[in-house]
Amino acid sequence: MSATPAPSPSASASTRSPRPAPTQEAPPKARGASRAVLKTEARLFLREPGSLFWILVFPTLLLVILGLIPSFREPVPSMGGLRTIDLYVPVALLLASITTGIQVMPAVLTGYRERGILRRMSTTPVRPAALLGAQIALHGTAAAVSMALALTVGRVAFGVALPEQPVGYALALVLTLCSALALGCLLCALSATTKAANVAGSAVFFPMMFAAGVWAPVQSMPDTLQQIVQLLPFGAASQALAQASSGHWPGWSHLAVPAAWTLVLAGVARRRFRWE
């Protein structure tokens, strides 16, 4: 009678201790790739003098030019004793958001799609969403720096008082910046080429500048016109910033307008955005 062969050591070991499941390395690789994209895009962003000028320099430069006008530094009784330059500091902050979201960022993203960069990235561990996130983070940070610069210059050069309700002031700025970036993503989603993005951006840029009070502060507009522009994110933000500057918490309706615009614009942009 033949004896049954004894199991081999390797078979016995595999029976006793099952082999551990392989660890998933994709998430760490994806995170590392996203960081690499962010660093690369940051270097490219800093090499674009045109973008840096319009985001970082232009709002503050406009504020300085207006502040050099003597009549803008005189109190206006019809505006409660405020000076015109006092009203234009928040306008400069809003202008930083508008320029960043509507003029600069859509052209960059559309150019990447037009040149096939997003399509080529789909064959690498990096996903196009990482590039989109990097662009939003970089442009949002640049706009925040521009706002801080304009606020500092207004205070130091022209004696503009800092907001008495800084938390409400900052919240209004954050919501406004989010709405501007969401609008920029929508413009990129709807524009097939960089030229189309520039044309669409210009068509939206000037009405939003008017709503923000670039040509005339919202507080000096007729009541009917104020009610109309307050339906837009930058018109509502202008009123929210004015309330926070005077020490009051911004009206919830003025905060809700840019928040609602952000949700709607981001939702539409997400559905319509194409990587190719």
Salt bridges, closest charged atoms under 4 A:
ASP86 OD1 - ARG83 NH2 2.92
